[in-house]
């Protein structure tokens, strides 16, 4: 199976995950910990790979990321400019 990419990236939310994380002064490890507290196993390495576009983000992870970052899930994927 061939993985399709957009401009060489496996996701479209990585840059906005990084922007939201940094604006909250959260480390990748801190973001991973917030998500883990909500019962989902996401590591610092996974966050790093999401932000660099190396890792695909399944649809069920978008709300988890959005909730942990206090942003609109649609903002993460670029469908709205409203962050919250």
PDB file with SEQRES, HELIX, SHEET and CRYST1 records, atoms N, CA, C and O in Angstrom:
SEQRES   1 A   84  UNK UNK UNK UNK UNK UNK UNK UNK UNK UNK UNK UNK UNK          
SEQRES   2 A   84  UNK UNK UNK UNK UNK UNK UNK UNK UNK UNK UNK UNK UNK          
SEQRES   3 A   84  UNK UNK UNK UNK UNK UNK UNK UNK UNK UNK UNK UNK UNK          
SEQRES   4 A   84  UNK UNK UNK UNK UNK UNK UNK UNK UNK UNK UNK UNK UNK          
SEQRES   5 A   84  UNK UNK UNK UNK UNK UNK UNK UNK UNK UNK UNK UNK UNK          
SEQRES   6 A   84  UNK UNK UNK UNK UNK UNK UNK UNK UNK UNK UNK UNK UNK          
SEQRES   7 A   84  UNK UNK UNK UNK UNK UNK                                      
HELIX    1 AA1 UNK A   14  UNK A   23  1                                  10    
HELIX    2 AA2 UNK A   28  UNK A   37  1                                  10    
HELIX    3 AA3 UNK A   44  UNK A   51  1                                   8    
HELIX    4 AA4 UNK A   59  UNK A   69  1                                  11    
HELIX    5 AA5 UNK A   73  UNK A   76  1                                   4    
CRYST1    1.000    1.000    1.000  90.00  90.00  90.00 P 1           1          
ATOM      1  N   UNK A   1       0.840  -1.182   0.000  1.00  0.00           N  
ATOM      2  CA  UNK A   1       0.000   0.000   0.000  1.00  0.00           C  
ATOM      3  C   UNK A   1       0.884   1.244   0.000  1.00  0.00           C  
ATOM      4  O   UNK A   1       1.833   1.340   0.778  1.00  0.00           O  
ATOM      5  N   UNK A   2       0.572   2.177  -0.862  1.00  0.00           N  
ATOM      6  CA  UNK A   2       1.327   3.410  -0.960  1.00  0.00           C  
ATOM      7  C   UNK A   2       0.641   4.506  -0.152  1.00  0.00           C  
ATOM      8  O   UNK A   2      -0.560   4.733  -0.301  1.00  0.00           O  
ATOM      9  N   UNK A   3       1.397   5.180   0.697  1.00  0.00           N  
ATOM     10  CA  UNK A   3       0.848   6.252   1.512  1.00  0.00           C  
ATOM     11  C   UNK A   3       0.835   7.545   0.712  1.00  0.00           C  
ATOM     12  O   UNK A   3       1.871   7.989   0.217  1.00  0.00           O  
ATOM     13  N   UNK A   4      -0.333   8.143   0.588  1.00  0.00           N  
ATOM     14  CA  UNK A   4      -0.445   9.410  -0.123  1.00  0.00           C  
ATOM     15  C   UNK A   4      -0.034  10.551   0.790  1.00  0.00           C  
ATOM     16  O   UNK A   4      -0.327  10.543   1.986  1.00  0.00           O  
ATOM     17  N   UNK A   5       0.647  11.529   0.214  1.00  0.00           N  
ATOM     18  CA  UNK A   5       1.081  12.680   0.990  1.00  0.00           C  
ATOM     19  C   UNK A   5       0.684  13.962   0.278  1.00  0.00           C  
ATOM     20  O   UNK A   5       0.408  13.964  -0.922  1.00  0.00           O  
ATOM     21  N   UNK A   6       0.658  15.035   1.022  1.00  0.00           N  
ATOM     22  CA  UNK A   6       0.407  16.362   0.484  1.00  0.00           C  
ATOM     23  C   UNK A   6       1.666  17.177   0.711  1.00  0.00           C  
ATOM     24  O   UNK A   6       2.033  17.460   1.851  1.00  0.00           O  
ATOM     25  N   UNK A   7       2.314  17.547  -0.354  1.00  0.00           N  
ATOM     26  CA  UNK A   7       3.583  18.283  -0.260  1.00  0.00           C  
ATOM     27  C   UNK A   7       4.600  17.533   0.597  1.00  0.00           C  
ATOM     28  O   UNK A   7       5.382  18.150   1.321  1.00  0.00           O  
ATOM     29  N   UNK A   8       4.588  16.208   0.516  1.00  0.00           N  
ATOM     30  CA  UNK A   8       5.544  15.391   1.246  1.00  0.00           C  
ATOM     31  C   UNK A   8       5.203  15.154   2.708  1.00  0.00           C  
ATOM     32  O   UNK A   8       5.995  14.551   3.433  1.00  0.00           O  
ATOM     33  N   UNK A   9       4.044  15.613   3.155  1.00  0.00           N  
ATOM     34  CA  UNK A   9       3.640  15.434   4.557  1.00  0.00           C  
ATOM     35  C   UNK A   9       2.474  14.464   4.642  1.00  0.00           C  
ATOM     36  O   UNK A   9       1.635  14.395   3.744  1.00  0.00           O  
ATOM     37  N   UNK A  10       2.437  13.721   5.730  1.00  0.00           N  
ATOM     38  CA  UNK A  10       1.394  12.707   5.939  1.00  0.00           C  
ATOM     39  C   UNK A  10       0.172  13.252   6.659  1.00  0.00           C  
ATOM     40  O   UNK A  10      -0.796  12.518   6.858  1.00  0.00           O  
ATOM     41  N   UNK A  11       0.188  14.512   7.053  1.00  0.00           N  
ATOM     42  CA  UNK A  11      -0.974  15.108   7.704  1.00  0.00           C  
ATOM     43  C   UNK A  11      -1.031  16.598   7.376  1.00  0.00           C  
ATOM     44  O   UNK A  11      -0.054  17.173   6.896  1.00  0.00           O  
ATOM     45  N   UNK A  12      -2.176  17.214   7.637  1.00  0.00           N  
ATOM     46  CA  UNK A  12      -2.303  18.652   7.394  1.00  0.00           C  
ATOM     47  C   UNK A  12      -2.424  19.446   8.695  1.00  0.00           C  
ATOM     48  O   UNK A  12      -2.555  20.670   8.662  1.00  0.00           O  
ATOM     49  N   UNK A  13      -2.381  18.762   9.834  1.00  0.00           N  
ATOM     50  CA  UNK A  13      -2.585  19.455  11.107  1.00  0.00           C  
ATOM     51  C   UNK A  13      -1.292  19.690  11.884  1.00  0.00           C  
ATOM     52  O   UNK A  13      -1.301  20.422  12.873  1.00  0.00           O  
ATOM     53  N   UNK A  14      -0.208  19.102  11.473  1.00  0.00           N  
ATOM     54  CA  UNK A  14       1.025  19.148  12.249  1.00  0.00           C  
ATOM     55  C   UNK A  14       1.519  20.540  12.580  1.00  0.00           C  
ATOM     56  O   UNK A  14       1.896  20.812  13.720  1.00  0.00           O  
ATOM     57  N   UNK A  15       1.521  21.421  11.601  1.00  0.00           N  
ATOM     58  CA  UNK A  15       2.004  22.788  11.827  1.00  0.00           C  
ATOM     59  C   UNK A  15       1.135  23.512  12.847  1.00  0.00           C  
ATOM     60  O   UNK A  15       1.648  24.236  13.700  1.00  0.00           O  
ATOM     61  N   UNK A  16      -0.172  23.320  12.763  1.00  0.00           N  
ATOM     62  CA  UNK A  16      -1.066  23.989  13.712  1.00  0.00           C  
ATOM     63  C   UNK A  16      -0.995  23.362  15.103  1.00  0.00           C  
ATOM     64  O   UNK A  16      -1.185  24.056  16.102  1.00  0.00           O  
ATOM     65  N   UNK A  17      -0.726  22.077  15.178  1.00  0.00           N  
ATOM     66  CA  UNK A  17      -0.500  21.446  16.489  1.00  0.00           C  
ATOM     67  C   UNK A  17       0.699  22.116  17.149  1.00  0.00           C  
ATOM     68  O   UNK A  17       0.655  22.456  18.331  1.00  0.00           O  
ATOM     69  N   UNK A  18       1.769  22.304  16.382  1.00  0.00           N  
ATOM     70  CA  UNK A  18       2.974  22.936  16.926  1.00  0.00           C  
ATOM     71  C   UNK A  18       2.686  24.375  17.356  1.00  0.00           C  
ATOM     72  O   UNK A  18       3.092  24.794  18.440  1.00  0.00           O  
ATOM     73  N   UNK A  19       1.985  25.133  16.504  1.00  0.00           N  
ATOM     74  CA  UNK A  19       1.662  26.533  16.823  1.00  0.00           C  
ATOM     75  C   UNK A  19       0.864  26.619  18.118  1.00  0.00           C  
ATOM     76  O   UNK A  19       1.190  27.417  18.997  1.00  0.00           O  
ATOM     77  N   UNK A  20      -0.175  25.805  18.239  1.00  0.00           N  
ATOM     78  CA  UNK A  20      -1.023  25.829  19.439  1.00  0.00           C  
ATOM     79  C   UNK A  20      -0.243  25.384  20.667  1.00  0.00           C  
ATOM     80  O   UNK A  20      -0.383  25.969  21.741  1.00  0.00           O  
ATOM     81  N   UNK A  21       0.571  24.361  20.511  1.00  0.00           N  
ATOM     82  CA  UNK A  21       1.366  23.851  21.643  1.00  0.00           C  
ATOM     83  C   UNK A  21       2.342  24.918  22.130  1.00  0.00           C  
ATOM     84  O   UNK A  21       2.442  25.172  23.330  1.00  0.00           O  
ATOM     85  N   UNK A  22       3.056  25.535  21.205  1.00  0.00           N  
ATOM     86  CA  UNK A  22       4.039  26.547  21.593  1.00  0.00           C  
ATOM     87  C   UNK A  22       3.381  27.790  22.175  1.00  0.00           C  
ATOM     88  O   UNK A  22       3.941  28.414  23.076  1.00  0.00           O  
ATOM     89  N   UNK A  23       2.202  28.164  21.679  1.00  0.00           N  
ATOM     90  CA  UNK A  23       1.521  29.346  22.210  1.00  0.00           C  
ATOM     91  C   UNK A  23       1.085  29.138  23.658  1.00  0.00           C  
ATOM     92  O   UNK A  23       0.917  30.098  24.410  1.00  0.00           O  
ATOM     93  N   UNK A  24       0.905  27.875  24.040  1.00  0.00           N  
ATOM     94  CA  UNK A  24       0.550  27.548  25.424  1.00  0.00           C  
ATOM     95  C   UNK A  24       1.765  27.201  26.268  1.00  0.00           C  
ATOM     96  O   UNK A  24       1.647  26.798  27.425  1.00  0.00           O  
ATOM     97  N   UNK A  25       2.946  27.368  25.658  1.00  0.00           N  
ATOM     98  CA  UNK A  25       4.212  27.072  26.350  1.00  0.00           C  
ATOM     99  C   UNK A  25       4.258  25.630  26.861  1.00  0.00           C  
ATOM    100  O   UNK A  25       4.773  25.349  27.943  1.00  0.00           O  
ATOM    101  N   UNK A  26       3.704  24.732  26.052  1.00  0.00           N  
ATOM    102  CA  UNK A  26       3.710  23.302  26.362  1.00  0.00           C  
ATOM    103  C   UNK A  26       4.843  22.630  25.600  1.00  0.00           C  
ATOM    104  O   UNK A  26       5.077  22.934  24.430  1.00  0.00           O  
ATOM    105  N   UNK A  27       5.532  21.736  26.248  1.00  0.00           N  
ATOM    106  CA  UNK A  27       6.506  20.917  25.543  1.00  0.00           C  
ATOM    107  C   UNK A  27       5.762  19.784  24.834  1.00  0.00           C  
ATOM    108  O   UNK A  27       4.590  19.531  25.114  1.00  0.00           O  
ATOM    109  N   UNK A  28       6.442  19.116  23.926  1.00  0.00           N  
ATOM    110  CA  UNK A  28       5.832  17.946  23.292  1.00  0.00           C  
ATOM    111  C   UNK A  28       5.507  16.899  24.350  1.00  0.00           C  
ATOM    112  O   UNK A  28       4.467  16.244  24.284  1.00  0.00           O  
ATOM    113  N   UNK A  29       6.373  16.748  25.298  1.00  0.00           N  
ATOM    114  CA  UNK A  29       6.151  15.791  26.384  1.00  0.00           C  
ATOM    115  C   UNK A  29       4.930  16.193  27.217  1.00  0.00           C  
ATOM    116  O   UNK A  29       4.142  15.339  27.623  1.00  0.00           O  
ATOM    117  N   UNK A  30       4.779  17.489  27.468  1.00  0.00           N  
ATOM    118  CA  UNK A  30       3.627  17.982  28.226  1.00  0.00           C  
ATOM    119  C   UNK A  30       2.313  17.733  27.495  1.00  0.00           C  
ATOM    120  O   UNK A  30       1.314  17.354  28.107  1.00  0.00           O  
ATOM    121  N   UNK A  31       2.322  17.949  26.178  1.00  0.00           N  
ATOM    122  CA  UNK A  31       1.121  17.682  25.383  1.00  0.00           C  
ATOM    123  C   UNK A  31       0.793  16.195  25.398  1.00  0.00           C  
ATOM    124  O   UNK A  31      -0.367  15.811  25.554  1.00  0.00           O  
ATOM    125  N   UNK A  32       1.802  15.367  25.239  1.00  0.00           N  
ATOM    126  CA  UNK A  32       1.591  13.914  25.279  1.00  0.00           C  
ATOM    127  C   UNK A  32       0.998  13.506  26.630  1.00  0.00           C  
ATOM    128  O   UNK A  32       0.100  12.665  26.688  1.00  0.00           O  
ATOM    129  N   UNK A  33       1.497  14.101  27.709  1.00  0.00           N  
ATOM    130  CA  UNK A  33       1.000  13.773  29.045  1.00  0.00           C  
ATOM    131  C   UNK A  33      -0.480  14.160  29.195  1.00  0.00           C  
ATOM    132  O   UNK A  33      -1.262  13.403  29.772  1.00  0.00           O  
ATOM    133  N   UNK A  34      -0.865  15.338  28.675  1.00  0.00           N  
ATOM    134  CA  UNK A  34      -2.275  15.762  28.741  1.00  0.00           C  
ATOM    135  C   UNK A  34      -3.170  14.773  28.003  1.00  0.00           C  
ATOM    136  O   UNK A  34      -4.257  14.442  28.476  1.00  0.00           O  
ATOM    137  N   UNK A  35      -2.719  14.310  26.861  1.00  0.00           N  
ATOM    138  CA  UNK A  35      -3.504  13.362  26.074  1.00  0.00           C  
ATOM    139  C   UNK A  35      -3.563  12.011  26.780  1.00  0.00           C  
ATOM    140  O   UNK A  35      -4.602  11.351  26.776  1.00  0.00           O  
ATOM    141  N   UNK A  36      -2.456  11.603  27.383  1.00  0.00           N  
ATOM    142  CA  UNK A  36      -2.420  10.330  28.111  1.00  0.00           C  
ATOM    143  C   UNK A  36      -3.349  10.358  29.311  1.00  0.00           C  
ATOM    144  O   UNK A  36      -3.946   9.337  29.651  1.00  0.00           O  
ATOM    145  N   UNK A  37      -3.484  11.512  29.962  1.00  0.00           N  
ATOM    146  CA  UNK A  37      -4.394  11.632  31.097  1.00  0.00           C  
ATOM    147  C   UNK A  37      -5.852  11.427  30.677  1.00  0.00           C  
ATOM    148  O   UNK A  37      -6.699  11.063  31.493  1.00  0.00           O  
ATOM    149  N   UNK A  38      -6.131  11.667  29.396  1.00  0.00           N  
ATOM    150  CA  UNK A  38      -7.479  11.439  28.864  1.00  0.00           C  
ATOM    151  C   UNK A  38      -7.652  10.030  28.328  1.00  0.00           C  
ATOM    152  O   UNK A  38      -8.657   9.730  27.684  1.00  0.00           O  
ATOM    153  N   UNK A  39      -6.674   9.157  28.588  1.00  0.00           N  
ATOM    154  CA  UNK A  39      -6.831   7.742  28.264  1.00  0.00           C  
ATOM    155  C   UNK A  39      -6.336   7.289  26.905  1.00  0.00           C  
ATOM    156  O   UNK A  39      -6.624   6.168  26.484  1.00  0.00           O  
ATOM    157  N   UNK A  40      -5.598   8.139  26.214  1.00  0.00           N  
ATOM    158  CA  UNK A  40      -5.076   7.736  24.907  1.00  0.00           C  
ATOM    159  C   UNK A  40      -3.552   7.721  24.956  1.00  0.00           C  
ATOM    160  O   UNK A  40      -2.928   8.649  25.470  1.00  0.00           O  
ATOM    161  N   UNK A  41      -2.977   6.685  24.430  1.00  0.00           N  
ATOM    162  CA  UNK A  41      -1.522   6.522  24.477  1.00  0.00           C  
ATOM    163  C   UNK A  41      -0.860   7.228  23.299  1.00  0.00           C  
ATOM    164  O   UNK A  41      -0.789   6.683  22.197  1.00  0.00           O  
ATOM    165  N   UNK A  42      -0.381   8.436  23.539  1.00  0.00           N  
ATOM    166  CA  UNK A  42       0.358   9.197  22.535  1.00  0.00           C  
ATOM    167  C   UNK A  42       1.646   9.662  23.200  1.00  0.00           C  
ATOM    168  O   UNK A  42       1.604  10.279  24.264  1.00  0.00           O  
ATOM    169  N   UNK A  43       2.771   9.376  22.595  1.00  0.00           N  
ATOM    170  CA  UNK A  43       4.067   9.686  23.193  1.00  0.00           C  
ATOM    171  C   UNK A  43       4.625  11.009  22.669  1.00  0.00           C  
ATOM    172  O   UNK A  43       4.094  11.585  21.719  1.00  0.00           O  
ATOM    173  N   UNK A  44       5.694  11.477  23.294  1.00  0.00           N  
ATOM    174  CA  UNK A  44       6.383  12.679  22.828  1.00  0.00           C  
ATOM    175  C   UNK A  44       6.889  12.466  21.407  1.00  0.00           C  
ATOM    176  O   UNK A  44       6.821  13.375  20.580  1.00  0.00           O  
ATOM    177  N   UNK A  45       7.389  11.287  21.125  1.00  0.00           N  
ATOM    178  CA  UNK A  45       7.893  10.986  19.785  1.00  0.00           C  
ATOM    179  C   UNK A  45       6.765  11.056  18.754  1.00  0.00           C  
ATOM    180  O   UNK A  45       6.975  11.538  17.640  1.00  0.00           O  
ATOM    181  N   UNK A  46       5.573  10.580  19.114  1.00  0.00           N  
ATOM    182  CA  UNK A  46       4.426  10.662  18.212  1.00  0.00           C  
ATOM    183  C   UNK A  46       4.049  12.121  17.943  1.00  0.00           C  
ATOM    184  O   UNK A  46       3.736  12.483  16.809  1.00  0.00           O  
ATOM    185  N   UNK A  47       4.080  12.953  18.981  1.00  0.00           N  
ATOM    186  CA  UNK A  47       3.788  14.383  18.816  1.00  0.00           C  
ATOM    187  C   UNK A  47       4.815  15.005  17.873  1.00  0.00           C  
ATOM    188  O   UNK A  47       4.454  15.772  16.980  1.00  0.00           O  
ATOM    189  N   UNK A  48       6.070  14.683  18.064  1.00  0.00           N  
ATOM    190  CA  UNK A  48       7.129  15.193  17.197  1.00  0.00           C  
ATOM    191  C   UNK A  48       6.893  14.790  15.742  1.00  0.00           C  
ATOM    192  O   UNK A  48       7.042  15.604  14.830  1.00  0.00           O  
ATOM    193  N   UNK A  49       6.530  13.551  15.541  1.00  0.00           N  
ATOM    194  CA  UNK A  49       6.296  13.043  14.184  1.00  0.00           C  
ATOM    195  C   UNK A  49       5.047  13.672  13.553  1.00  0.00           C  
ATOM    196  O   UNK A  49       5.001  13.881  12.341  1.00  0.00           O  
ATOM    197  N   UNK A  50       4.048  13.970  14.368  1.00  0.00           N  
ATOM    198  CA  UNK A  50       2.855  14.671  13.868  1.00  0.00           C  
ATOM    199  C   UNK A  50       3.256  16.075  13.416  1.00  0.00           C  
ATOM    200  O   UNK A  50       2.910  16.503  12.315  1.00  0.00           O  
ATOM    201  N   UNK A  51       3.987  16.784  14.273  1.00  0.00           N  
ATOM    202  CA  UNK A  51       4.364  18.164  13.973  1.00  0.00           C  
ATOM    203  C   UNK A  51       5.252  18.281  12.737  1.00  0.00           C  
ATOM    204  O   UNK A  51       5.174  19.278  12.020  1.00  0.00           O  
ATOM    205  N   UNK A  52       6.079  17.298  12.481  1.00  0.00           N  
ATOM    206  CA  UNK A  52       6.948  17.341  11.302  1.00  0.00           C  
ATOM    207  C   UNK A  52       6.289  16.753  10.063  1.00  0.00           C  
ATOM    208  O   UNK A  52       6.862  16.795   8.975  1.00  0.00           O  
ATOM    209  N   UNK A  53       5.084  16.202  10.221  1.00  0.00           N  
ATOM    210  CA  UNK A  53       4.351  15.665   9.088  1.00  0.00           C  
ATOM    211  C   UNK A  53       4.740  14.259   8.694  1.00  0.00           C  
ATOM    212  O   UNK A  53       4.335  13.777   7.636  1.00  0.00           O  
ATOM    213  N   UNK A  54       5.518  13.596   9.527  1.00  0.00           N  
ATOM    214  CA  UNK A  54       5.982  12.242   9.238  1.00  0.00           C  
ATOM    215  C   UNK A  54       4.930  11.201   9.603  1.00  0.00           C  
ATOM    216  O   UNK A  54       4.892  10.119   9.018  1.00  0.00           O  
ATOM    217  N   UNK A  55       4.073  11.533  10.575  1.00  0.00           N  
ATOM    218  CA  UNK A  55       3.080  10.581  11.077  1.00  0.00           C  
ATOM    219  C   UNK A  55       1.686  10.954  10.602  1.00  0.00           C  
ATOM    220  O   UNK A  55       1.296  12.121  10.642  1.00  0.00           O  
ATOM    221  N   UNK A  56       0.953   9.972  10.160  1.00  0.00           N  
ATOM    222  CA  UNK A  56      -0.450  10.163   9.813  1.00  0.00           C  
ATOM    223  C   UNK A  56      -1.255  10.337  11.099  1.00  0.00           C  
ATOM    224  O   UNK A  56      -0.989   9.674  12.102  1.00  0.00           O  
ATOM    225  N   UNK A  57      -2.233  11.230  11.062  1.00  0.00           N  
ATOM    226  CA  UNK A  57      -3.100  11.463  12.221  1.00  0.00           C  
ATOM    227  C   UNK A  57      -4.475  10.874  11.905  1.00  0.00           C  
ATOM    228  O   UNK A  57      -5.192  11.397  11.052  1.00  0.00           O  
ATOM    229  N   UNK A  58      -4.846   9.784  12.592  1.00  0.00           N  
ATOM    230  CA  UNK A  58      -6.177   9.215  12.363  1.00  0.00           C  
ATOM    231  C   UNK A  58      -7.266  10.193  12.815  1.00  0.00           C  
ATOM    232  O   UNK A  58      -7.040  11.019  13.699  1.00  0.00           O  
ATOM    233  N   UNK A  59      -8.426  10.092  12.209  1.00  0.00           N  
ATOM    234  CA  UNK A  59      -9.507  11.024  12.520  1.00  0.00           C  
ATOM    235  C   UNK A  59      -9.884  11.022  13.997  1.00  0.00           C  
ATOM    236  O   UNK A  59     -10.270  12.064  14.528  1.00  0.00           O  
ATOM    237  N   UNK A  60      -9.783   9.891  14.667  1.00  0.00           N  
ATOM    238  CA  UNK A  60     -10.166   9.852  16.081  1.00  0.00           C  
ATOM    239  C   UNK A  60      -9.171  10.583  16.989  1.00  0.00           C  
ATOM    240  O   UNK A  60      -9.489  10.870  18.143  1.00  0.00           O  
ATOM    241  N   UNK A  61      -7.973  10.886  16.481  1.00  0.00           N  
ATOM    242  CA  UNK A  61      -7.000  11.631  17.284  1.00  0.00           C  
ATOM    243  C   UNK A  61      -7.177  13.138  17.189  1.00  0.00           C  
ATOM    244  O   UNK A  61      -6.714  13.863  18.069  1.00  0.00           O  
ATOM    245  N   UNK A  62      -7.833  13.623  16.151  1.00  0.00           N  
ATOM    246  CA  UNK A  62      -8.022  15.069  16.004  1.00  0.00           C  
ATOM    247  C   UNK A  62      -8.761  15.681  17.193  1.00  0.00           C  
ATOM    248  O   UNK A  62      -8.302  16.693  17.723  1.00  0.00           O  
ATOM    249  N   UNK A  63      -9.894  15.108  17.637  1.00  0.00           N  
ATOM    250  CA  UNK A  63     -10.549  15.691  18.810  1.00  0.00           C  
ATOM    251  C   UNK A  63      -9.694  15.607  20.076  1.00  0.00           C  
ATOM    252  O   UNK A  63      -9.762  16.492  20.928  1.00  0.00           O  
ATOM    253  N   UNK A  64      -8.894  14.554  20.204  1.00  0.00           N  
ATOM    254  CA  UNK A  64      -8.012  14.429  21.370  1.00  0.00           C  
ATOM    255  C   UNK A  64      -6.975  15.536  21.376  1.00  0.00           C  
ATOM    256  O   UNK A  64      -6.725  16.155  22.410  1.00  0.00           O  
ATOM    257  N   UNK A  65      -6.368  15.786  20.217  1.00  0.00           N  
ATOM    258  CA  UNK A  65      -5.381  16.859  20.103  1.00  0.00           C  
ATOM    259  C   UNK A  65      -6.042  18.211  20.341  1.00  0.00           C  
ATOM    260  O   UNK A  65      -5.515  19.042  21.081  1.00  0.00           O  
ATOM    261  N   UNK A  66      -7.197  18.432  19.714  1.00  0.00           N  
ATOM    262  CA  UNK A  66      -7.896  19.709  19.861  1.00  0.00           C  
ATOM    263  C   UNK A  66      -8.282  19.974  21.309  1.00  0.00           C  
ATOM    264  O   UNK A  66      -8.127  21.091  21.804  1.00  0.00           O  
ATOM    265  N   UNK A  67      -8.784  18.950  21.985  1.00  0.00           N  
ATOM    266  CA  UNK A  67      -9.176  19.104  23.384  1.00  0.00           C  
ATOM    267  C   UNK A  67      -7.969  19.434  24.263  1.00  0.00           C  
ATOM    268  O   UNK A  67      -8.038  20.329  25.106  1.00  0.00           O  
ATOM    269  N   UNK A  68      -6.883  18.722  24.070  1.00  0.00           N  
ATOM    270  CA  UNK A  68      -5.680  18.953  24.875  1.00  0.00           C  
ATOM    271  C   UNK A  68      -5.087  20.331  24.620  1.00  0.00           C  
ATOM    272  O   UNK A  68      -4.467  20.917  25.507  1.00  0.00           O  
ATOM    273  N   UNK A  69      -5.278  20.854  23.401  1.00  0.00           N  
ATOM    274  CA  UNK A  69      -4.719  22.156  23.040  1.00  0.00           C  
ATOM    275  C   UNK A  69      -5.736  23.291  23.175  1.00  0.00           C  
ATOM    276  O   UNK A  69      -5.406  24.454  22.941  1.00  0.00           O  
ATOM    277  N   UNK A  70      -6.984  22.949  23.557  1.00  0.00           N  
ATOM    278  CA  UNK A  70      -8.055  23.942  23.701  1.00  0.00           C  
ATOM    279  C   UNK A  70      -8.286  24.722  22.405  1.00  0.00           C  
ATOM    280  O   UNK A  70      -8.421  25.945  22.419  1.00  0.00           O  
ATOM    281  N   UNK A  71      -8.330  23.995  21.288  1.00  0.00           N  
ATOM    282  CA  UNK A  71      -8.595  24.622  19.994  1.00  0.00           C  
ATOM    283  C   UNK A  71      -9.723  23.878  19.286  1.00  0.00           C  
ATOM    284  O   UNK A  71     -10.090  22.766  19.666  1.00  0.00           O  
ATOM    285  N   UNK A  72     -10.254  24.504  18.267  1.00  0.00           N  
ATOM    286  CA  UNK A  72     -11.301  23.920  17.440  1.00  0.00           C  
ATOM    287  C   UNK A  72     -10.668  22.847  16.541  1.00  0.00           C  
ATOM    288  O   UNK A  72      -9.661  23.122  15.889  1.00  0.00           O  
ATOM    289  N   UNK A  73     -11.227  21.644  16.492  1.00  0.00           N  
ATOM    290  CA  UNK A  73     -10.666  20.611  15.611  1.00  0.00           C  
ATOM    291  C   UNK A  73     -10.632  21.048  14.141  1.00  0.00           C  
ATOM    292  O   UNK A  73      -9.734  20.659  13.394  1.00  0.00           O  
ATOM    293  N   UNK A  74     -11.615  21.858  13.734  1.00  0.00           N  
ATOM    294  CA  UNK A  74     -11.615  22.341  12.358  1.00  0.00           C  
ATOM    295  C   UNK A  74     -10.463  23.300  12.091  1.00  0.00           C  
ATOM    296  O   UNK A  74      -9.971  23.388  10.966  1.00  0.00           O  
ATOM    297  N   UNK A  75     -10.034  24.020  13.125  1.00  0.00           N  
ATOM    298  CA  UNK A  75      -8.880  24.897  12.982  1.00  0.00           C  
ATOM    299  C   UNK A  75      -7.615  24.067  12.748  1.00  0.00           C  
ATOM    300  O   UNK A  75      -6.750  24.445  11.958  1.00  0.00           O  
ATOM    301  N   UNK A  76      -7.521  22.940  13.441  1.00  0.00           N  
ATOM    302  CA  UNK A  76      -6.338  22.077  13.265  1.00  0.00           C  
ATOM    303  C   UNK A  76      -6.156  21.639  11.821  1.00  0.00           C  
ATOM    304  O   UNK A  76      -5.029  21.498  11.348  1.00  0.00           O  
ATOM    305  N   UNK A  77      -7.262  21.425  11.123  1.00  0.00           N  
ATOM    306  CA  UNK A  77      -7.135  20.949   9.744  1.00  0.00           C  
ATOM    307  C   UNK A  77      -7.356  22.060   8.712  1.00  0.00           C  
ATOM    308  O   UNK A  77      -7.503  21.797   7.519  1.00  0.00           O  
ATOM    309  N   UNK A  78      -7.374  23.293   9.195  1.00  0.00           N  
ATOM    310  CA  UNK A  78      -7.414  24.429   8.297  1.00  0.00           C  
ATOM    311  C   UNK A  78      -8.759  24.754   7.677  1.00  0.00           C  
ATOM    312  O   UNK A  78      -8.814  25.452   6.664  1.00  0.00           O  
ATOM    313  N   UNK A  79      -9.847  24.265   8.261  1.00  0.00           N  
ATOM    314  CA  UNK A  79     -11.169  24.541   7.702  1.00  0.00           C  
ATOM    315  C   UNK A  79     -11.829  25.789   8.287  1.00  0.00           C  
ATOM    316  O   UNK A  79     -12.879  26.224   7.813  1.00  0.00           O  
ATOM    317  N   UNK A  80     -11.212  26.354   9.310  1.00  0.00           N  
ATOM    318  CA  UNK A  80     -11.696  27.608   9.873  1.00  0.00           C  
ATOM    319  C   UNK A  80     -10.509  28.380  10.437  1.00  0.00           C  
ATOM    320  O   UNK A  80      -9.483  27.800  10.794  1.00  0.00           O  
ATOM    321  N   UNK A  81     -10.669  29.691  10.508  1.00  0.00           N  
ATOM    322  CA  UNK A  81      -9.630  30.532  11.113  1.00  0.00           C  
ATOM    323  C   UNK A  81      -9.909  30.752  12.590  1.00  0.00           C  
ATOM    324  O   UNK A  81      -9.089  31.332  13.302  1.00  0.00           O  
ATOM    325  N   UNK A  82     -11.087  30.280  13.061  1.00  0.00           N  
ATOM    326  CA  UNK A  82     -11.443  30.445  14.476  1.00  0.00           C  
ATOM    327  C   UNK A  82     -10.745  29.367  15.284  1.00  0.00           C  
ATOM    328  O   UNK A  82     -11.062  28.182  15.182  1.00  0.00           O  
ATOM    329  N   UNK A  83      -9.796  29.802  16.081  1.00  0.00           N  
ATOM    330  CA  UNK A  83      -8.971  28.864  16.848  1.00  0.00           C  
ATOM    331  C   UNK A  83      -9.738  28.176  17.957  1.00  0.00           C  
ATOM    332  O   UNK A  83      -9.519  26.993  18.218  1.00  0.00           O  
ATOM    333  N   UNK A  84     -10.634  28.893  18.615  1.00  0.00           N  
ATOM    334  CA  UNK A  84     -11.409  28.317  19.733  1.00  0.00           C  
ATOM    335  C   UNK A  84     -12.854  28.170  19.370  1.00  0.00           C  
ATOM    336  O   UNK A  84     -13.651  27.705  20.184  1.00  0.00           O  
TER     337      UNK A  84                                                      
END                                                                             
